Amino acid sequence: MENILDEILQLVKKKMHEQGGYDYNAYKQFIDETINYFIEKGKLTDDDNLDFIKSRLINMWSSVNNKIK
């Protein structure tokens, strides 16, 4: 589980940098986009606890926000 969280988080950070979206709402949107992308690519399925994954990533906001400043 930690590996997939790290993969998603790295892609979210990349999107933030590339698209210049550094606020909380952009972060949440990039999480949704990235989770959907992982579902499309078969890295995540409906059997995975998607709500838990999203919640864990959203809870990492303060850490991510501190590193991008």
Buried (B, 14 or more C-beta within 10 A) or exposed (E): EEEBBEBBBEBBBEBBEEEEBEEEEBBBBBBEEBBEBBBEEEEBEEEBEBEEBBEBBEEBEEEBEEEEE
